[in-house]
Amino acid sequence: MTWKEEVIQLLKKNIERQEANNFKGMNEDFDAIEVKIYEAHGDSSAVCQNFLDCWCDEVNHDFANYHGLSKEQWPTYAKKIIDELENDGEIQDQDLKDKFILKPPKKSGFLKKLLKIAGFFLLFLILLYLVAGYYFFKYPKNVTMDAHNSVIVEENILDLFEKDSKFLDSLLKSKSRMTSFEKAGDRSQCLTIHLDNRRKVAKLFSRSDSKYSEVWNGPINAIREGLEAQKDLVTECEKYCVTFMPAFMFRGSFCINYDRDLKIKSKDKPRFWD
């Protein structure tokens, strides 16, 4: 049987079902031929497919008039489709085409403008996401890794604070500029560095009995000299821990271990968190 013959047969059967008010098997019968109707393409197949689909939908919802036809009109329209298909094989009735050939709504000028604005806004959000992703996540990691890579084992820990050193440059990019020399065992702080990049000033604080005392201040580019002046305090510690936070929230940190001769012995693996 052709798809048209199967449609005619199903429409006649559905008319009988509605007259008997017994719709058992209606959905299953449509499912069995829907693909065959769809693959025929064209206006006639579109009308038949959508009509049968909508009729099943109305039956499933107790004829709630979702599709603009009353319960009594469905058999009437079914007969019109049968007549069209039996007479010349194609559906010419414009009323049937208007009702059952689904067309996308025309976009108004306002809607086009709205969609265009939405497209630009979506593009802006994507760019913002990429920039923010770099600034808040990739950039802090890069700064931390640059500093970590500049630390060379067996070199003097104080060399990290040489003017224009890569480590000091990374440190000055951080919004968190409190770093500390610590004792390895209990991690109590011996000496704390505070960098005021806006004023280009560095301060050193010693800690005793939970109290901080300023022991040196001067230009940031002279911080090495300040640490040399407090060499006894630096030697008392065995670890230098630093946190880099060049962007809001996201941070990276690691510690550097050194011996009594201030030679770097190892560096911990960087940790990252937000």
Secondary structure, 3 states (H helix, E strand, C coil): CCHHHHHHHHHHHHHHHHHHCCCCCHHHHHHHHHHHHHHHCCHHHHHHHHHHHHHHHHHHCCCCCCCCCCCCHHHHHHHHHHHHHHHCCCCCCHHHHHHHCCCCCCCCHHHHHHHHHHHHHHHHHHHHHHHHHHHHHHHHHHHHHHHHHHCCCCCEHHHHHCCCCHHHHHHHCCCCCEEEEECCCCCCEEEEEEEECCCCEEEEEEEECCEEEEEEEEEHHHHHHHHHHCHHHHHHCCEEEEEECCCCCCEEEEEEEECCCCEEEEECCCEEEC
